[in-house]
Amino acid sequence: MAKWLSGVMVLYTLVVGVVSATKTPPQTFQAALDRYVASRDQLVPAWRRLHATRWPDDQSYVYQMLATADAMVGRYAQARQEFEQAFDRPRPKSSGCSSALGEGSFQDWLSSHAARVDLVMVNEAHTEPVTRALVYQMLPLLRRQGYTILAMEALYDSDIARAIDARGYPLDDKAAFYYLREPIEGEVLREAKRLGFRLMSYEQWANVPGAREAGQAANLAAILKKHPGAKVFVVAGHGHVYRQDGRMAQRLAEIYAKPFLSINQLGWQESPATDPCVRAPAGAAADSMASMRWKPGDHGTDITVVRAGTYALERGAAGSDWLTLGGTRSHHRFGTAPCGPHAKACLVEARYADEQAEAVPADRYLAGEGEEHADLYLRDGRYVVSYRDAAGKLKESDNISVAHGVLSTVP
């Protein structure tokens, strides 16, 4: 049985191996990963190299890392396929409609429970940015409930947390690794800063899983002690929110006397929990918190969030409304013609015009051969849209504006 690699193992692998981009083709999978994470202008050729070779390394590791790399450039459906290839678990047969749903929506539940505690934690799947869409929507509700600190596993040390806290957004460079360079994660951080959250790190570097869980719990307890009366929103990876098996949430409960909320949103194969029989209430926007339900939690968590119906990972497809992040972004289609006829690849990126050119894009999509457009999702604002071909060459750059969901070109 293949094993899910912990986030710290991924980060450790990247830290010890990051190299600057050169013209020499990488000869190993790890070298190709290092080249990819060190790239910005050469992101497309580095991505193509990763996918063009049949690497002899452990296939579970290879496919998990390919999934992470694909999520970073907006290829969410491909990321899901590759993550599933990393494991040999058969897809479970449908058990029919859930009979254990709680009363009301997840939004109702969170509104009534979050004010009673000083800490709320929720998990995300690192290769499933759809899980970050829920985190994004939770931010304004929790801010209204008095939460002022956002502690994220992706903020792997205090230096990166302080830098983004001061700047207001992450940079698209090797220091951010994979997670912070994924566009929706970038939007989570921007929204947190717009709302007035302070960003903090609680990650614990350790090669021993038990030491990492205990260290994370101790770091969170230290944040709460240092900021008495503050309310903390924690975004953890995968099973760290479980109150069992020695995971971080269980360790925190042992050293932190007050109650806290632990929320799970993952189901089979680390993808969001769904129920095709659940229908969103009338008037609730698709994939909004008001459309989601909840049930008693798995793995010792308080609840598991259940998404209504089904959703799509393909951009622009029916069921891809989650990409609007609760209706705050609108859908826009950009042709890949600027990359030339018969392009092998075309990376289309939209960056905020008032941010550094090195900022993580508001959205991006790496179109493969034969794909004639890239679907991006953007908030109202001004952007610089760039197009890079398979060689990483900048082919075109345009200034655009989005107002009330309508796109226009800026001279």
Buried (B, 14 or more C-beta within 10 A) or exposed (E): EBEBBBBBBBBBBBEEBBEEBEEEEBEEBBBBBBBBBBBBBBBBBBBBBBBEBEBEEEEBBBBBBBBBBBBBBBBBBBBBBBBBBBBEEEEEEEEEEBEEBBEBBBBBBBBEBBEEBBBBBBBBBBBBBBBBBBBBBBBBBBBEBEBBBBBBBBBBEBEBBBBBBEBBBBBBBBBBBBBBBBBBBBBBBBBBBEBEBBBBBBBBEBEEEEEBBBBBBBBBBEBBEEBEEBBBBBBBBBBBBBBEEEBBBBBBBEEBEEEBBBBBBBBEBBBBBBBEBBEBEEEBEBBBBBBBBBBEBBBBBBBBBBBBBEBBBEBBEEEBBBBBBBEBBBBBEBEBBBBBEEBBBBBBBBBBBEBEEEBBBBBBBBBBEEEEBBBBBBBEBEBBBBBBBBEBBEBEBBEBBBEEBEBEEEE
